[in-house]
Amino acid sequence: MARTGVVTGVLASETVPPPAWSFGDQPEIADELLDLVLDGTKTATSSLAWEYEDAGEPVPQTGELSILLDGERQPRALIRTTSVETVPFDEVDDDVADAEGEGDRTLDHWRAEHEKYFRRNMPAGREFDPGMPVVVERFELLYPRR
């Protein structure tokens, strides 16, 4: 997940657009989670800090913009990061699970589904650990307006 700050130059040709990415690791998941953002249910997302570390990329920063893509990699929304915190997997709380908006929005559901997802997408040489660092990013939908 590449992320860079938006740089506005004097000319349009000097402007760097926000990074574009989709949720999940399958087109169906990308569409499902995007729909939750568009209807106002999903206002947070989580990823492994190790993904950023191993790729040599910075974690998201408050104020950054991102273009959300659907399962067909088409741009559908613009969001702005409102807060970022890194917490151990086993310390993610009910508020985060609710803000992620998935399933029944409970912490039990969040932990079960995110453990499966993280195990499927674990960076090489890493193993699931309940204390592993998770980046929790909260965001607001800028476009399309609700």
N, C-alpha and C positions, 0 to 999 in steps of 0.2 A: 504494500500500500504506500505509494510514493506521495509525500506531502511536502509542499513548499509554500512559503508565504507568498501572497500576491504582491507583485511588484508593478507599480504603475509608472510608466515612463512618460516622457513628454509626447511621444508619438505612439499611436496604436501598435506599431510594429515593435515597440520596446516594452510592451506589457506582457507579463507572464500570467496566463490564466490559472485559476485555481486547479488543484489536482482533481481528477475525476476517478471515481471508484464505485464499486457496488458492495453491498453487504453479502456476507456468506461466501460459500464456495460452490454454489450451484445456481443456475439461472432461476429456478423456482424459488429458492430462498431469497435471492436478490429481489425478485418481484414481490414476494410476500412481505418482506421487511420494508421495502420502499413504500408499499401501500400503507403500512402502519405509520410511516413518517408523514405521508400525504394526508392521512386522516387525523393527524395530531396525537396519535397514541404513543408512538415511539419518539422519545426525545433524548435517548442516550444509546451508546454502543460500547462494546468492550472488545479489547484485543490483547493478545499477549505482549508484554513489554519485550520479550525475547525476539519477537518478529522484527521489531524496530532495531533492537540491538544487533541482531545477527545480520540484518540487511544494511547496517550502518546509516540508518535513517533516523531523523529526530522524531520524537513523539509529537502528536498534535499539540498546538498551542492555542490558548484562548484568543479569540478574534479571527482565527483562520477561516477561510471560506473553502468549501468543497462542493464539487458537482457530483450529485448522486446519479448513478447509472442504473437502468433496469436490467433484467436478465438477458436482454439482447444487446447490451452495452450502449444503449441510447440515453442521452442526458435527459433527466426528468425533473430534477430539483436542485436547488441551491440552498446549502445550509451554512450556518456560522457556528463555530465551536464557542460555547459559553463557559465551559470549565473542563479541566483535565486533572485527574488524580490517579496515582498508581497505588494499588492496594493488593495485598495477597488474595489469591483466589478465594480462600476460605474466610476472608473478612469482607467480601462483597456483601452488602446488606439488602434488606427488603426494598428500600427506596430505589436502589439501582435496578433491581429486578422489575419493579413497577415501571420505572422510566423507560426500560428497554421495551416494554409493551408486548412481549412475546408470550404465547400460550395463555395460561391463567394468571400471569404476571406475579407469580409467587417466587420466593427465593428457592424453594425446592425445585421448581421447574427450571429456573435460570441455571442452577448448579448442574442439574442432570443434562440439560441440552448443551450448555457451554462446555462441560467436561467432554462430551462426545465430539463436539466441534473442535475443541483444542487438541484432543487426541488425534483427530483426523489430519489436522494441519500443523502439528508440532514441528518446529524447526529441527533440522537434522542434528542429531547428537543430544537432543533434549528429551526429557521424559516428564510425563504429567506428575505434578506435585501440588498438593493442596496449598502450599505456601508460595507457589510461583506468582510473580508479579503480573497483575492485570491492569491495563490502562483503561480507565473509565472516562469516556468522553461524552459530555452533555452538549447538546446543540439546539439551535432554533431554526425553524424552517423560514427561509426568506422568500423563496419562490418555488412553486407558485403559492401565492398568498391564499390562506384559508378563508 
